[in-house]
Amino acid sequence: MPDTILIVDDEPEVRTLLRSGLEAEGFAVVEAGNGAEAEAQLAATPVSLLTLDLKLGGEDGLKLARDLRARRNTPIVMITGKGDPIDRVVGLELGADDYIAKPFLMREVIARVRAVLRRYQPSETAAPADAAPADGPRYAFDGWTLDTLRREVRTPDGMPCDLTTAEFNLLALLVQRPGRVLSRDELMDMLKGHDWTPMDRSIDGLVARLRKKIEPESERPQLVKTVRGVGYVFAGNVKRL
């Protein structure tokens, strides 16, 4: 079955252009001209990824992205005429996985769509994207194991790794969402209620401390990678045990 892409844009010409290019690459395509149509398409069709215009006529595409991200783990690529760098950052922080400014090259759209889909493609043993640390599954990544029930992390040689509560909760959140870019605000929101103060903005410091314990070279991280201007992504090969 081909991946289905939902195009959400209030300009019919843009939808036609995107549909033509995506279908030529083997994707199935459905369309929506506003938020209500997008919700209806998502309810009726299993969608692998959606492209979303920032403006949607009088509607706010950023609000739609935020609402969708709160309820779904569907990848979002923003395609919009607003080229201000601030719009790009806000869009990514509110849940978009990538951002393309109009006018665009169809080749770039295809490349970015494929790249985002690869990041979301689960392995046979991948964890559900919204699984909570208390659910109890165990994970393996790059020789390490993480047990969310026992709240235990072991190194590749089987030794326990001494993590603080905040470090463990952060690692569990990242491991359960491999390949998904998480903004600093998203991480803080997810960590609320897990030994995290909402006013604490030191996610970067927490990541740095975690890296020193799980990365062979914390200055050149291979597991918890920085996405400049956005946040972090877990790049390890995760399997659910």
Residue frames relative to the residue before (quaternion, step in Angstrom):
aa qw qx qy qz dx dy dz
M 1.0000 0.0000 0.0000 0.0000 0.00 0.00 0.00
P 0.4015 -0.7121 0.5107 0.2663 3.62 -0.84 0.89
D 0.5581 -0.5633 0.4772 0.3788 3.56 -1.24 0.45
T 0.2895 -0.7488 0.5731 0.1643 3.56 -1.07 0.81
I 0.1594 -0.7829 0.5985 0.0594 3.56 -0.83 1.07
L 0.2142 -0.7502 0.6131 0.1241 3.58 -0.95 0.93
I 0.1863 -0.7708 0.6038 0.0810 3.57 -0.71 1.13
V 0.0456 -0.7903 0.6109 -0.0066 3.59 -0.66 1.13
D 0.3238 0.7181 -0.5421 0.2927 3.57 -0.29 1.30
D 0.4011 -0.7396 0.4865 0.2355 3.60 -0.94 0.86
E 0.6234 0.5124 -0.3493 0.4762 3.62 1.25 0.00
P 0.3949 -0.7439 0.4836 0.2381 3.65 -0.43 1.15
E 0.6281 0.5506 -0.3451 0.4280 3.59 1.03 -0.77
V 0.6521 0.5027 -0.3128 0.4735 3.57 1.00 -0.80
R 0.6382 0.5217 -0.3292 0.4606 3.57 0.95 -0.85
T 0.6500 0.5197 -0.3150 0.4562 3.59 0.96 -0.85
L 0.6562 0.5112 -0.3078 0.4619 3.58 0.96 -0.87
L 0.6826 0.4797 -0.2892 0.4694 3.57 0.89 -0.93
R 0.6304 0.5346 -0.3338 0.4531 3.59 0.96 -0.84
S 0.6623 0.5159 -0.3096 0.4465 3.57 0.85 -0.96
G 0.7016 0.4736 -0.2754 0.4556 3.58 0.84 -0.96
L 0.6818 0.4858 -0.2910 0.4631 3.59 0.93 -0.88
E 0.6593 0.4957 -0.3193 0.4665 3.60 0.93 -0.83
A 0.6164 0.5486 -0.3480 0.4450 3.60 1.07 -0.66
E 0.6966 0.4384 -0.2576 0.5062 3.57 1.24 -0.49
G 0.6485 -0.5744 0.3003 0.3991 3.58 1.26 0.27
F 0.5071 0.6372 -0.4367 0.3822 3.60 1.24 0.13
A 0.3708 -0.6388 0.6091 0.2887 3.53 -1.30 0.41
V 0.1449 -0.8204 0.5523 0.0286 3.59 -0.96 0.84
V 0.0120 -0.7361 0.6761 0.0309 3.54 -1.16 0.78
E 0.2905 -0.7906 0.5262 0.1167 3.58 -1.16 0.61
A 0.0129 -0.7567 0.6524 0.0405 3.53 -1.35 0.40
G 0.3101 -0.7769 0.5238 0.1611 3.55 -1.00 0.86
N 0.7891 0.1027 -0.0730 0.6012 3.59 1.29 -0.12
G 0.7424 -0.4355 0.2774 0.4270 3.56 -1.31 0.09
A 0.6517 0.5196 -0.3251 0.4468 3.59 0.95 -0.85
E 0.6542 0.4949 -0.3137 0.4783 3.58 0.98 -0.81
A 0.6232 0.5396 -0.3417 0.4513 3.58 1.04 -0.75
E 0.6496 0.5111 -0.3156 0.4661 3.58 0.94 -0.89
A 0.6513 0.5154 -0.3153 0.4590 3.59 0.99 -0.84
Q 0.6544 0.4999 -0.3154 0.4715 3.60 0.94 -0.82
L 0.6593 0.5067 -0.3145 0.4579 3.60 0.94 -0.83
A 0.6544 0.5042 -0.3137 0.4681 3.59 1.06 -0.68
A 0.7437 0.4289 -0.2203 0.4630 3.58 1.07 -0.72
T 0.8038 0.2612 -0.0855 0.5276 3.58 1.11 -0.67
P 0.4051 -0.6654 0.5549 0.2919 3.62 -0.96 0.77
V 0.0946 -0.8242 0.5583 -0.0058 3.58 -0.42 1.26
S 0.3561 -0.7533 0.5194 0.1898 3.57 -0.87 1.00
L 0.7815 -0.0652 0.0937 0.6133 3.59 1.11 -0.71
L 0.1242 -0.7807 0.6008 0.1191 3.56 -1.16 0.49
T 0.2779 -0.6964 0.6314 0.1981 3.52 -1.23 0.65
L 0.1014 -0.8328 0.5437 -0.0241 3.55 -0.84 0.99
D 0.3364 -0.7204 0.5743 0.1950 3.55 -0.88 1.02
L 0.5233 -0.6676 0.4359 0.3007 3.57 -0.98 0.88
K 0.7763 0.3876 -0.1899 0.4594 3.58 1.00 -0.76
L 0.0606 -0.8320 0.5512 0.0134 3.73 0.75 -0.64
G 0.7003 -0.4253 0.2782 0.5013 3.60 0.76 0.94
G 0.8033 -0.2029 0.1675 0.5343 3.58 -0.62 -1.08
E 0.5834 0.5994 -0.3717 0.4028 3.59 1.24 -0.17
D 0.4428 -0.6828 0.5204 0.2587 3.52 -1.25 0.45
G 0.3287 -0.7666 0.5192 0.1862 3.58 -0.46 1.19
L 0.6008 0.5592 -0.3601 0.4434 3.58 1.12 -0.61
K 0.6384 0.5133 -0.3289 0.4699 3.59 1.00 -0.79
L 0.6428 0.5125 -0.3260 0.4667 3.58 0.97 -0.84
A 0.6372 0.5217 -0.3283 0.4627 3.60 0.99 -0.82
R 0.6569 0.5084 -0.3136 0.4601 3.58 0.94 -0.86
D 0.6739 0.4981 -0.2982 0.4570 3.57 0.91 -0.93
L 0.6580 0.5071 -0.3115 0.4614 3.58 0.96 -0.85
R 0.6679 0.5087 -0.3070 0.4483 3.57 0.92 -0.90
A 0.6283 0.5470 -0.3392 0.4370 3.59 1.08 -0.68
R 0.7820 0.3406 -0.1631 0.4958 3.59 1.13 -0.65
R 0.7932 0.2262 -0.0953 0.5573 3.58 1.21 -0.48
N 0.3485 -0.7137 0.5615 0.2319 3.52 -1.29 0.35
T 0.3090 0.7709 -0.4991 0.2472 3.59 1.21 0.49
P 0.4689 -0.6793 0.4780 0.3002 3.64 -0.80 0.90
I 0.1518 -0.7846 0.5989 0.0523 3.57 -1.11 0.81
V 0.0608 -0.7546 0.6528 0.0280 3.56 -0.93 1.00
M 0.2553 -0.7751 0.5593 0.1455 3.57 -0.60 1.11
I 0.0293 -0.7570 0.6527 -0.0060 3.55 -0.97 0.98
T 0.1910 0.8215 -0.4944 0.2104 3.55 -0.24 1.26
G 0.5184 -0.6478 0.4720 0.2980 3.53 -1.27 0.49
K 0.5777 0.5699 -0.3913 0.4340 3.57 1.21 -0.18
G 0.1314 -0.8554 0.5003 0.0275 3.56 -0.37 1.25
D 0.3852 0.7256 -0.4926 0.2872 3.60 1.24 0.12
P 0.5169 -0.6589 0.4444 0.3180 3.62 -0.84 0.93
I 0.6025 0.5609 -0.3658 0.4342 3.60 1.09 -0.64
D 0.6204 0.5346 -0.3404 0.4621 3.60 1.02 -0.77
R 0.6395 0.5329 -0.3241 0.4494 3.56 1.00 -0.84
V 0.6767 0.4866 -0.2979 0.4653 3.57 0.87 -0.94
V 0.6592 0.5050 -0.3144 0.4599 3.58 0.90 -0.92
G 0.6443 0.5290 -0.3229 0.4481 3.58 0.95 -0.84
L 0.6757 0.4822 -0.2936 0.4740 3.57 0.92 -0.87
E 0.6806 0.4906 -0.3039 0.4513 3.57 0.93 -0.84
L 0.6857 0.4696 -0.2919 0.4734 3.59 1.13 -0.53
G 0.7737 -0.4064 0.1838 0.4499 3.57 1.17 0.22
A 0.5213 0.6214 -0.4443 0.3803 3.61 1.18 -0.12
D 0.3988 -0.7260 0.5151 0.2204 3.57 -1.12 0.73
D 0.7855 -0.0218 0.0047 0.6184 3.58 1.21 -0.39
Y 0.2335 -0.7749 0.5828 0.0729 3.56 -1.28 0.42
I 0.0019 0.7871 -0.6158 0.0350 3.58 -0.81 1.03
A 0.3042 -0.7674 0.5408 0.1616 3.58 -0.84 1.00
K 0.4066 -0.6687 0.5650 0.2613 3.55 -1.16 0.69
P 0.5457 -0.2112 -0.8104 0.0304 1.59 -2.04 1.46
F 0.2331 -0.7950 0.5521 0.0938 3.56 -1.06 0.77
L 0.4268 -0.6366 0.5695 0.2970 3.51 -1.35 0.28
M 0.5007 -0.6728 0.4460 0.3127 3.58 -0.80 0.97
R 0.6022 0.5662 -0.3596 0.4329 3.59 1.06 -0.70
E 0.6509 0.5050 -0.3180 0.4693 3.59 1.02 -0.78
V 0.6249 0.5377 -0.3416 0.4513 3.57 0.98 -0.83
I 0.6633 0.5048 -0.3069 0.4594 3.59 0.85 -0.95
A 0.6642 0.5114 -0.3111 0.4477 3.58 0.88 -0.93
R 0.6931 0.4724 -0.2869 0.4627 3.58 0.89 -0.88
V 0.6190 0.5316 -0.3417 0.4663 3.59 1.03 -0.74
R 0.6705 0.4887 -0.3052 0.4675 3.58 0.88 -0.89
A 0.6467 0.5252 -0.3264 0.4465 3.61 0.97 -0.82
V 0.6643 0.4875 -0.3086 0.4751 3.59 0.94 -0.83
L 0.6452 0.5184 -0.3286 0.4550 3.61 0.93 -0.81
R 0.6244 0.5333 -0.3440 0.4554 3.59 1.03 -0.75
R 0.6507 0.5245 -0.3233 0.4438 3.59 0.97 -0.81
Y 0.7277 0.4287 -0.2382 0.4795 3.56 1.07 -0.69
Q 0.5035 0.6751 -0.4325 0.3220 3.60 1.19 -0.31
P 0.2870 -0.7882 0.5162 0.1729 3.61 -0.54 1.09
S 0.4272 -0.6350 0.5655 0.3074 3.52 -1.26 0.48
E 0.7082 -0.4593 0.3025 0.4427 3.59 -1.24 0.21
T 0.7734 0.3181 -0.1665 0.5224 3.55 1.10 -0.66
A 0.3364 0.7666 -0.4978 0.2266 3.57 1.18 0.31
A 0.4991 -0.6563 0.4832 0.2945 3.54 -1.18 0.66
P 0.5757 -0.5450 0.4526 0.4083 3.58 -1.15 0.43
A 0.5661 -0.6498 0.3803 0.3356 3.57 -0.90 0.91
D 0.7758 0.3482 -0.1942 0.4891 3.60 1.00 -0.72
A 0.3123 0.7584 -0.5173 0.2444 3.60 1.20 0.40
A 0.3483 -0.7411 0.5364 0.2044 3.58 -0.97 0.83
P 0.6334 -0.5608 0.3658 0.3880 3.61 -1.07 0.58
A 0.6668 0.5242 -0.3151 0.4259 3.61 1.09 -0.60
D 0.4822 0.7031 -0.4284 0.2994 3.62 1.21 -0.17
G 0.5003 -0.7242 0.3671 0.3009 3.58 1.18 -0.41
P 0.5027 0.6559 -0.4662 0.3159 3.69 1.05 -0.01
R 0.3492 -0.6955 0.5847 0.2289 3.52 -1.37 0.30
Y 0.1536 -0.7894 0.5918 0.0547 3.55 -1.13 0.75
A 0.1774 -0.7426 0.6332 0.1270 3.52 -1.28 0.53
F 0.1128 0.7771 -0.6149 0.0728 3.55 -1.06 0.79
D 0.8598 -0.0826 0.0185 0.5036 3.55 -0.80 1.13
G 0.7570 -0.3758 0.1926 0.4987 3.56 0.98 0.88
W 0.6185 0.5322 -0.3377 0.4692 3.58 1.22 -0.36
T 0.1561 -0.7523 0.6228 0.1473 3.58 -1.28 0.30
L 0.1157 -0.7709 0.6246 0.0468 3.55 -1.13 0.76
D 0.1140 -0.7855 0.6078 0.0257 3.56 -0.74 1.12
T 0.2643 -0.8122 0.4984 0.1486 3.60 -0.32 1.22
L 0.6141 0.5400 -0.3593 0.4497 3.62 1.16 -0.42
R 0.7427 0.3605 -0.2047 0.5258 3.57 0.90 -0.94
R 0.2980 -0.7699 0.4997 0.2620 3.55 1.32 -0.26
E 0.4542 0.6719 -0.4255 0.4015 3.49 0.89 1.10
V 0.0985 -0.7668 0.6325 0.0468 3.55 -1.05 0.84
R 0.0948 -0.7999 0.5914 0.0362 3.57 -0.90 0.96
T 0.5025 -0.6642 0.4813 0.2733 3.51 -1.09 0.84
P 0.6944 -0.4657 0.3232 0.4433 3.64 -1.20 0.18
D 0.7055 0.4152 -0.2837 0.4994 3.65 1.13 -0.45
G 0.6401 -0.5975 0.3013 0.3775 3.58 1.25 0.43
M 0.5306 0.6320 -0.4110 0.3873 3.58 1.23 0.06
P 0.5118 -0.6378 0.4651 0.3390 3.61 -1.04 0.68
C 0.2800 -0.7413 0.5891 0.1581 3.55 -1.09 0.80
D 0.3431 -0.7707 0.5088 0.1717 3.56 -0.65 1.14
L 0.0616 0.7991 -0.5900 0.0975 3.57 -0.26 1.32
T 0.4697 -0.6218 0.5340 0.3279 3.55 -1.17 0.56
T 0.6870 -0.4662 0.3453 0.4375 3.56 -1.28 0.24
A 0.6758 0.4892 -0.2993 0.4630 3.59 0.90 -0.91
E 0.6440 0.5187 -0.3234 0.4600 3.60 0.99 -0.79
F 0.6557 0.5046 -0.3178 0.4630 3.58 0.96 -0.85
N 0.6664 0.5069 -0.3127 0.4485 3.59 0.87 -0.93
L 0.6417 0.5129 -0.3241 0.4692 3.58 1.00 -0.78
L 0.6627 0.5005 -0.3115 0.4618 3.59 0.88 -0.90
A 0.6453 0.5217 -0.3260 0.4529 3.60 0.95 -0.84
L 0.6473 0.5181 -0.3227 0.4566 3.59 0.95 -0.84
L 0.6830 0.4866 -0.2868 0.4631 3.57 0.93 -0.90
V 0.6654 0.5140 -0.3068 0.4460 3.60 0.90 -0.93
Q 0.6816 0.4871 -0.2893 0.4631 3.59 1.05 -0.71
R 0.7486 0.2955 -0.1896 0.5624 3.58 1.29 -0.12
P 0.0470 0.8437 -0.5340 0.0276 3.62 0.75 0.93
G 0.8160 0.2571 -0.1984 0.4782 3.54 -1.00 0.87
R 0.6252 0.5199 -0.3508 0.4645 3.60 1.23 -0.14
V 0.3622 -0.7217 0.5491 0.2155 3.57 -0.80 1.04
L 0.0946 -0.7966 0.5970 0.0126 3.56 -0.77 1.12
S 0.3754 -0.7236 0.5307 0.2321 3.56 -0.79 0.99
R 0.6575 -0.4962 0.3791 0.4215 3.57 -1.27 0.30
D 0.6546 0.5131 -0.3170 0.4558 3.59 0.97 -0.81
E 0.6243 0.5284 -0.3407 0.4638 3.60 1.01 -0.75
L 0.6619 0.5075 -0.3101 0.4563 3.57 0.91 -0.92
M 0.6524 0.5042 -0.3242 0.4637 3.59 0.94 -0.82
D 0.6441 0.5171 -0.3254 0.4602 3.58 0.99 -0.82
M 0.6746 0.4988 -0.2952 0.4572 3.59 0.94 -0.89
L 0.7036 0.4733 -0.2636 0.4599 3.57 1.06 -0.72
K 0.4432 0.6754 -0.4772 0.3459 3.61 1.21 -0.09
G 0.7774 0.2691 -0.2219 0.5234 3.56 -0.84 0.94
H 0.7045 0.3704 -0.2567 0.5483 3.59 1.30 -0.04
D 0.7256 -0.4369 0.2443 0.4722 3.55 0.65 1.20
W 0.5741 0.5573 -0.3920 0.4541 3.57 0.95 0.88
T 0.3117 -0.7487 0.5601 0.1691 3.56 -0.89 0.98
P 0.4882 -0.6988 0.4225 0.3080 3.65 -0.61 1.05
M 0.6850 0.4819 -0.2972 0.4585 3.62 1.04 -0.64
D 0.5432 0.6221 -0.4048 0.3925 3.59 1.23 -0.21
R 0.1510 -0.8160 0.5553 0.0547 3.58 -0.59 1.16
S 0.5227 0.6940 -0.3825 0.3142 3.61 1.24 0.11
I 0.0853 0.8035 -0.5778 0.1151 3.59 0.86 0.94
D 0.6333 0.5506 -0.3412 0.4235 3.59 0.93 -0.86
G 0.6593 0.5025 -0.3112 0.4647 3.59 0.99 -0.78
L 0.6371 0.5196 -0.3212 0.4700 3.56 1.03 -0.79
V 0.6385 0.5133 -0.3206 0.4755 3.59 0.98 -0.84
A 0.6478 0.5255 -0.3221 0.4477 3.59 0.93 -0.86
R 0.6642 0.4926 -0.3081 0.4703 3.60 0.97 -0.82
L 0.6405 0.5175 -0.3261 0.4643 3.58 1.01 -0.79
R 0.6378 0.5429 -0.3278 0.4371 3.58 0.94 -0.88
K 0.6418 0.5407 -0.3328 0.4301 3.59 0.95 -0.82
K 0.7154 0.4478 -0.2515 0.4736 3.58 1.17 -0.55
I 0.8025 0.2944 -0.1591 0.4940 3.62 1.06 -0.58
E 0.6676 0.4817 -0.3113 0.4747 3.61 1.21 -0.26
P 0.5074 -0.6341 0.4801 0.3316 3.65 -0.94 0.77
E 0.7714 0.0534 -0.0232 0.6337 3.57 1.10 -0.79
S 0.2898 -0.8102 0.4818 0.1658 3.56 -0.12 1.28
E 0.6165 0.5439 -0.3502 0.4488 3.60 1.20 -0.47
R 0.7546 0.2210 -0.1454 0.6005 3.60 1.26 -0.41
P 0.0695 -0.8636 0.4983 0.0333 3.57 0.58 1.16
Q 0.2119 -0.7778 0.5834 0.0990 3.53 -1.09 0.83
L 0.6953 0.4517 -0.2668 0.4912 3.58 1.21 -0.42
V 0.7847 0.1666 -0.0778 0.5920 3.59 0.64 -1.12
K 0.0336 -0.8421 0.5372 -0.0331 3.55 -0.14 1.31
T 0.4413 -0.6833 0.5248 0.2511 3.52 -1.19 0.72
V 0.1694 -0.7189 0.6633 0.1205 3.55 -1.08 0.83
R 0.3994 -0.7814 0.4193 0.2326 3.54 -0.09 1.34
G 0.8361 0.1797 -0.1663 0.4908 3.54 -0.88 1.04
V 0.7272 0.4011 -0.2358 0.5046 3.59 1.25 -0.11
G 0.6759 -0.4485 0.3480 0.4701 3.59 0.47 -1.15
Y 0.6383 -0.5202 0.4113 0.3908 3.55 -0.90 -0.97
V 0.1112 -0.7673 0.6275 0.0708 3.54 -1.30 0.45
F 0.3542 -0.7152 0.5570 0.2297 3.57 -1.03 0.79
A 0.1772 -0.8404 0.5106 0.0394 3.56 -0.49 1.28
G 0.4699 0.6857 -0.4497 0.3267 3.60 1.19 0.08
N 0.5023 -0.6246 0.5070 0.3171 3.56 -1.31 0.38
V 0.0950 -0.8537 0.5120 -0.0022 3.56 -0.06 1.36
K 0.0153 -0.7638 0.6452 0.0100 3.53 -1.09 0.83
R 0.3486 -0.7099 0.5693 0.2245 3.55 -1.08 0.75
L 0.2978 -0.7861 0.5219 0.1448 3.56 -0.76 1.05
